[in-house]
């Protein structure tokens, strides 16, 4: 609920547009698969996402862009 209340669906929509995939899909280059989970237990840092084994918390669309740009 913490993630939902703090804009998780805005982040998810942004990721879908940025990566050009939907939930459950993988990018053409195989680099990203977008999955939605009910809870990863990081309520205090909501909204958050996990990339490999790293948690990224207190997300904004700008922070998501920065994280993804560092991986490109």
Steps between C-alpha positions, in 0.01 A plus 500: 500500500786741574628477143151546356434805716831657398465463123615149408256480210636827358848347514375178339330693219818700445708181481259347249531804276876541542576132438221457244374182668217399727501308827622145437690596184870526423671767291616393152863511612422271795633754747182566701197298602224697669330316787253623756509369857259566781772575753878497529498620861650846456200702620704782649666566161188473287462501210786269416622258238750218492761466227684173530574488875501878557207691648439854377273694733317835514451491125391781277485483122819708489679258733383203291638667187833563672527140620418359156734743325788376718434145379502584130 
